[in-house]
Amino acid sequence: MVKVNVNRPQRFAEKEPFFSIIVVSYNYEKFLPRALTAIKKQTFKDYEIVIVDNGSTDNSNKLIKRFIKRNEDLFITHVHIEENKGLPLGRNKGIDNAHGKYLVFNDADDWMDKNCLEEMYKASENGTVDRIVFQVRDVSTDGKILQTRNYTDDMSVWLITLLQGNAFKRDIFEKYDIRVPDTFMDDVYISFNFNKHAKSHKILRKTVYNYFVNRNSTSGPNTIADPKRVSDMMEDMVHVVNDTRQGLEVKEWKELEYQLIKFYYYVIFHYNRGRKFTEFKRLYKTLHTIRIILRIRILHYVRMVTDYTEECLRLYLEQPRNCI
């Protein structure tokens, strides 16, 4: 069962907000106040917060209700999902109940700099840009900045698949019925499908969002140790790339293939940090088997791609040690 309550202040009686900030929380009562407080402190005030309690069993729902009661001047849509059925459902219910011109995905354990929405608004050119991308800093559990994900002005938007740190035109989601499927690669799926229909984007070389690196999150390395699950993730990535390539130019194919290769090596590094050698060996054996399958599939998919691209793919897939 899904319950929706809307607190809509008078100033939004005859207008929709510019941004809808979607916050999906599952048992994140420890981090949720930080995320909501950061949104409340935004210098740009034309926004709605869509808080999705994704079937939490902790005190998240009480916390959300208390936040709404204390901030009746804020436009807040509270979506309460009674039973947790995964992140995709939570995100989809957030999209379904959003009212803004743009969708902004803010994880429950992440937080914005106070000028985040203001910078996005400036970059939107009065709401004409379809996708706005800005830089993200990764922050550890003890508050240390691990890295800043720096972009370049001429960087391809196909190479940016993180949902956080973006503003997406909501009408494109509605027109093409873009929703999150039941897949491990939900960020990639949304990003790729949006890019297929977007006519414009802008990449900002400003860092205004904090991405909390939580090793115990649903996508963290401590929760994805089963080789079968890693195999399923790789399979999902292959399917997303293959489905997206339909109707795209060859130049864009190469960027999609790059993402596939990049993800393969990302899995090797990310999900093996801190593991014992025996665990790493077991997982790498699974990945090696997948790599052989990927080699066959990728080279089959790219027969129409340039000889240069095919050679690069062979190099990456057949000589992984040199590439690492």
C-alpha positions as CSV (number, residue, x, y, z in Angstrom):
1,M,0.0,0.0,0.0
2,V,1.2,3.5,-0.9
3,K,-0.1,6.6,0.9
4,V,0.6,10.2,-0.3
5,N,0.2,13.4,1.7
6,V,0.9,16.8,0.2
7,N,1.8,19.9,2.2
8,R,1.4,22.7,-0.4
9,P,1.9,26.3,0.8
10,Q,-0.3,29.1,-0.5
11,R,2.5,30.5,-2.6
12,F,2.3,27.3,-4.8
13,A,-1.4,27.4,-5.1
14,E,-1.4,28.5,-8.7
15,K,2.1,27.5,-9.8
16,E,4.3,24.4,-9.9
17,P,7.8,24.4,-8.3
18,F,10.9,24.7,-10.4
19,F,12.6,21.7,-8.8
20,S,11.3,18.5,-7.3
21,I,13.9,17.0,-5.1
22,I,13.3,13.3,-4.7
23,V,14.7,11.7,-1.5
24,V,14.1,8.0,-1.1
25,S,14.8,6.6,2.4
26,Y,14.9,3.1,3.7
27,N,15.9,2.9,7.3
28,Y,18.1,6.0,7.0
29,E,16.8,7.9,10.1
30,K,20.4,8.5,11.1
31,F,21.2,10.4,7.9
32,L,17.9,11.8,6.7
33,P,17.9,14.9,8.9
34,R,21.2,16.0,7.4
35,A,19.8,15.7,3.8
36,L,16.5,17.5,4.7
37,T,18.3,20.3,6.6
38,A,20.6,21.0,3.7
39,I,17.6,21.2,1.3
40,K,15.8,23.6,3.7
41,K,18.9,25.9,3.7
42,Q,19.0,26.3,-0.1
43,T,19.3,29.9,-1.2
44,F,16.9,29.1,-4.1
45,K,13.5,28.6,-2.6
46,D,11.3,27.5,-5.6
47,Y,11.3,23.8,-4.9
48,E,9.3,20.8,-3.7
49,I,10.7,18.0,-1.5
50,V,9.3,14.6,-2.5
51,I,10.2,12.4,0.5
52,V,9.7,8.7,-0.1
53,D,9.7,6.5,3.0
54,N,10.4,3.2,1.2
55,G,9.0,0.8,3.7
56,S,11.3,1.7,6.6
57,T,11.1,-0.3,9.8
58,D,13.0,2.3,11.9
59,N,11.7,5.8,13.0
60,S,12.0,7.4,9.5
61,N,8.3,7.9,9.0
62,K,7.9,9.6,12.4
63,L,11.0,11.8,11.6
64,I,9.5,12.8,8.2
65,K,6.1,13.7,9.8
66,R,7.9,15.8,12.4
67,F,9.9,17.6,9.7
68,I,6.7,18.4,7.8
69,K,4.9,19.7,10.9
70,R,7.9,22.0,11.7
71,N,8.2,23.3,8.1
72,E,4.7,24.0,6.9
73,D,6.1,26.8,4.7
74,L,7.8,24.2,2.6
75,F,6.2,22.3,-0.3
76,I,6.6,18.7,0.8
77,T,5.1,15.6,-0.8
78,H,5.3,12.6,1.6
79,V,5.1,9.2,-0.1
80,H,4.8,6.3,2.4
81,I,5.3,2.8,1.0
82,E,4.2,0.3,3.5
83,E,6.4,-2.6,2.5
84,N,9.9,-2.3,1.0
85,K,10.1,-3.8,-2.5
86,G,13.4,-2.2,-3.6
87,L,14.9,1.1,-4.6
88,P,13.3,1.1,-8.2
89,L,9.7,1.3,-6.7
90,G,10.7,4.0,-4.4
91,R,12.3,6.2,-7.1
92,N,9.3,5.5,-9.4
93,K,6.8,6.6,-6.8
94,G,8.9,9.7,-6.3
95,I,8.8,10.5,-10.0
96,D,5.0,9.8,-10.2
97,N,4.3,12.3,-7.4
98,A,6.6,15.1,-8.4
99,H,5.2,18.4,-9.6
100,G,8.4,20.4,-10.6
101,K,9.8,21.3,-13.9
102,Y,13.0,19.5,-13.1
103,L,13.7,16.3,-11.1
104,V,16.7,16.2,-8.8
105,F,17.6,12.9,-7.1
106,N,19.1,13.4,-3.6
107,D,20.0,10.2,-1.8
108,A,18.9,10.1,1.9
109,D,22.5,10.0,3.1
110,D,23.8,12.7,0.7
111,W,23.5,16.5,1.1
112,M,23.6,19.6,-1.0
113,D,25.7,22.7,-0.7
114,K,23.4,25.6,0.1
115,N,23.9,27.2,-3.4
116,C,23.2,23.9,-5.2
117,L,19.7,24.7,-6.5
118,E,20.7,28.3,-7.3
119,E,23.5,27.2,-9.5
120,M,21.3,24.7,-11.3
121,Y,18.7,27.4,-11.9
122,K,21.2,29.7,-13.4
123,A,22.4,26.9,-15.7
124,S,18.9,26.0,-16.8
125,E,18.6,29.2,-18.9
126,N,15.0,29.8,-17.7
127,G,14.1,26.1,-17.9
128,T,15.2,25.5,-21.5
129,V,18.1,23.1,-20.9
130,D,17.0,19.4,-20.7
131,R,19.7,18.1,-18.5
132,I,22.0,19.9,-16.1
133,V,25.1,18.2,-14.7
134,F,27.3,19.5,-11.9
135,Q,30.3,18.0,-10.1
136,V,30.1,15.8,-7.1
137,R,32.5,15.3,-4.2
138,D,32.8,11.9,-2.5
139,V,32.8,12.1,1.3
140,S,33.8,9.3,3.6
141,T,32.0,8.3,6.8
142,D,34.5,10.3,8.9
143,G,33.9,13.5,6.8
144,K,37.0,13.3,4.6
145,I,36.8,14.4,1.0
146,L,37.9,11.3,-1.0
147,Q,37.7,12.9,-4.4
148,T,35.9,15.4,-6.6
149,R,34.4,14.0,-9.8
150,N,35.8,16.6,-12.1
151,Y,34.2,17.1,-15.5
152,T,35.4,18.9,-18.6
153,D,33.4,21.4,-20.7
154,D,33.5,19.1,-23.8
155,M,32.8,15.9,-21.9
156,S,30.2,13.6,-23.4
157,V,27.0,13.4,-21.3
158,W,27.0,9.6,-22.1
159,L,30.0,9.3,-19.8
160,I,28.1,10.6,-16.8
161,T,25.7,8.1,-15.4
162,L,25.4,9.1,-11.8
163,L,21.8,10.3,-11.1
164,Q,22.9,12.4,-8.2
165,G,24.4,15.8,-9.2
166,N,21.9,16.2,-12.0
167,A,18.6,18.0,-12.8
168,F,16.4,16.3,-15.4
169,K,13.4,17.9,-17.3
170,R,10.4,16.1,-15.9
171,D,8.3,16.4,-19.0
172,I,10.8,14.1,-20.8
173,F,10.2,11.5,-18.2
174,E,6.5,11.8,-18.7
175,K,6.4,12.0,-22.5
176,Y,8.6,8.9,-22.9
177,D,7.4,7.1,-19.8
178,I,10.9,6.8,-18.3
179,R,10.8,4.8,-15.1
180,V,13.3,2.7,-13.1
181,P,13.1,-1.0,-14.0
182,D,14.0,-3.8,-11.6
183,T,17.7,-3.7,-12.4
184,F,20.9,-3.2,-10.5
185,M,21.9,-0.6,-13.1
186,D,19.0,1.8,-12.4
187,D,21.3,4.9,-12.6
188,V,22.7,3.9,-16.0
189,Y,19.2,3.0,-17.3
190,I,17.7,6.3,-16.4
191,S,20.6,8.3,-17.6
192,F,20.9,6.5,-21.0
193,N,17.2,6.6,-21.7
194,F,16.9,10.2,-20.8
195,N,19.9,11.1,-23.1
196,K,18.2,9.4,-26.0
197,H,15.4,11.9,-25.9
198,A,17.1,15.0,-24.5
199,K,18.0,17.8,-27.0
200,S,20.2,19.8,-24.8
201,H,22.5,19.5,-21.8
202,K,24.9,21.6,-19.8
203,I,27.8,20.4,-17.7
204,L,28.9,22.7,-14.9
205,R,32.5,22.6,-13.6
206,K,31.2,23.5,-10.1
207,T,31.0,21.1,-7.1
208,V,27.8,21.6,-5.1
209,Y,26.8,18.1,-4.0
210,N,28.2,15.7,-1.5
211,Y,28.0,12.0,-2.2
212,F,28.3,9.9,1.0
213,V,30.5,6.9,0.4
214,N,28.8,4.3,2.7
215,R,30.3,0.8,2.4
216,N,27.3,-0.7,4.0
217,S,24.7,0.9,1.6
218,T,22.6,-1.3,-0.7
219,S,25.2,-0.8,-3.5
220,G,28.3,-0.7,-1.3
221,P,31.1,-3.3,-1.5
222,N,30.2,-4.8,1.8
223,T,26.7,-5.8,0.5
224,I,27.7,-7.1,-2.9
225,A,30.0,-10.1,-2.3
226,D,28.1,-12.8,-4.0
227,P,29.6,-13.6,-7.4
228,K,26.1,-14.5,-8.7
229,R,25.0,-11.0,-7.9
230,V,28.0,-9.4,-9.5
231,S,27.3,-11.6,-12.6
232,D,23.7,-10.3,-12.6
233,M,25.0,-6.7,-12.5
234,M,27.2,-7.3,-15.5
235,E,24.4,-8.9,-17.4
236,D,22.2,-6.0,-16.6
237,M,24.8,-3.6,-17.9
238,V,25.1,-5.5,-21.1
239,H,21.4,-5.4,-21.7
240,V,21.1,-1.6,-20.9
241,V,23.9,-0.8,-23.3
242,N,22.5,-3.0,-26.0
243,D,19.0,-1.6,-25.7
244,T,20.2,2.0,-25.7
245,R,22.3,1.7,-28.8
246,Q,19.2,1.3,-31.0
247,G,18.8,4.4,-33.1
248,L,22.1,6.0,-32.0
249,E,25.0,7.1,-34.1
250,V,28.2,5.1,-34.3
251,K,30.1,7.8,-32.3
252,E,27.7,7.3,-29.4
253,W,28.1,3.6,-29.6
254,K,31.7,3.9,-28.8
255,E,30.9,5.9,-25.7
256,L,28.4,3.2,-24.6
257,E,31.0,0.5,-25.1
258,Y,33.5,2.5,-23.1
259,Q,31.0,2.5,-20.2
260,L,30.6,-1.2,-20.4
261,I,34.4,-1.8,-20.2
262,K,34.8,0.8,-17.5
263,F,32.2,-0.9,-15.4
264,Y,33.9,-4.3,-15.7
265,Y,37.1,-2.8,-14.2
266,Y,35.2,-0.8,-11.7
267,V,33.6,-4.0,-10.3
268,I,37.1,-5.5,-9.9
269,F,38.4,-2.6,-7.9
270,H,35.4,-1.4,-6.0
271,Y,33.9,-4.6,-4.8
272,N,37.3,-6.1,-3.8
273,R,38.7,-3.4,-1.6
274,G,39.6,-4.9,1.8
275,R,38.8,-8.4,0.9
276,K,40.9,-11.4,1.6
277,F,42.9,-12.9,-1.3
278,T,40.8,-16.0,-1.4
279,E,37.5,-14.0,-1.7
280,F,39.1,-11.8,-4.4
281,K,40.2,-14.9,-6.3
282,R,36.7,-16.4,-6.2
283,L,35.1,-13.2,-7.4
284,Y,37.7,-12.5,-10.1
285,K,37.2,-16.1,-11.5
286,T,33.5,-15.3,-11.9
287,L,34.3,-12.0,-13.6
288,H,36.8,-13.7,-15.9
289,T,34.1,-16.0,-17.1
290,I,31.8,-13.0,-17.7
291,R,34.6,-11.3,-19.6
292,I,34.8,-14.1,-22.1
293,I,31.0,-13.9,-22.6
294,L,31.2,-10.1,-22.9
295,R,34.0,-10.4,-25.5
296,I,31.7,-12.5,-27.7
297,R,28.7,-10.3,-27.2
298,I,30.4,-6.9,-27.6
299,L,32.3,-7.9,-30.7
300,H,29.1,-9.2,-32.1
301,Y,27.3,-5.9,-31.3
302,V,30.0,-3.7,-32.8
303,R,30.5,-5.2,-36.2
304,M,29.3,-1.9,-37.7
305,V,31.6,0.2,-35.5
306,T,34.9,1.5,-36.9
307,D,38.0,-0.8,-37.0
308,Y,39.6,1.4,-34.5
309,T,36.9,0.9,-31.9
310,E,36.9,-2.8,-32.4
311,E,40.6,-2.9,-31.9
312,C,40.3,-0.9,-28.7
313,L,37.6,-3.3,-27.4
314,R,39.9,-6.2,-28.1
315,L,42.8,-4.6,-26.3
316,Y,40.7,-3.8,-23.2
317,L,39.0,-7.2,-23.0
318,E,41.9,-9.5,-24.0
319,Q,44.6,-7.8,-22.1
320,P,43.1,-6.7,-18.8
321,R,46.3,-6.8,-16.8
322,N,48.0,-4.3,-19.1
323,C,45.0,-2.0,-18.9
324,I,44.8,-2.1,-15.1
